[in-house]
Amino acid sequence: MPWLFIRIKQLKWTALFLCSAIFFLMMIPPSAEQPVVSFVDRPAAIYKGDKHIALTVNADDSQKNAAKLAKLFIKHKVTASFFVTSSWLEKHPKTTKLLVDRAFDIGVLLTDVSDDKAVEKEIASVQKILGAYHKEGNLYIRAAENDGELSEVTASRGYLTVQWSVDLAKRTPTDFIRHVEKGDIVLLNPKEDLRITEKWLSLLIKKEETVSLSEMAGGETRIEYIP
């Protein structure tokens, strides 16, 4: 029957169109603005990428050199990511404004991850304070202690927990520069003499490109996790 032949032909073309559309959608890469990260089973913390270097600073109540470090980064045209507590933000409004105005990544530093309610409260407090500076979307979370532990509430809210592969409080600058690897996430030592920091920073940027966590976690960078 002619009408049956036409319908079968139409179905063939429809199926071909659908297959082509599905293949096309699968080939579209994810947006570089969104981190290409997924959690399987229990969430884990990012501690290393596979290219470039990410510099990070922890700013809690005892940290007074964050502003000097930020100005040092600006001077050398280097980016970094700052992890802060709500109490630090309240005590350092000028530095907070500097970090926001200069578009540094700002994440949440958790000094206590044992209680989910406390974690939620701290995240909300940091968001509220940064919101007053028109800084939205705190994507990154960090526990003050690099033990791989994190609250599952952070992952359920869409946050990425980022720790570090190199702690400069436990490495000499010479040893760090000699053995730094692509993909390292570096925790700076704010108590270090800024002249020493500036010296090794000058050597580092000649050896390897520094990027923000947003750049490292986005695009096609492969990320390793603390097991």
Secondary structure by P-SEA (a helix, b strand, c coil): caaaaaaaaaaaaaaaaaaaaaaaaaaccccccccccccccbbbbbcccccbbbbbbbbcccccaaaaaaaaaaaacccbbbbbcaaaaaacaaaaaaaaaaccbbbbbbcccccaaaaaaaaaaaaaaaaaaccccccbbbbccccccccccccccbbbbbbbccccccccaaaaaacccccccccccccccaaaaaaaaaaaaacbbbbcaaaaacccbbbbccc
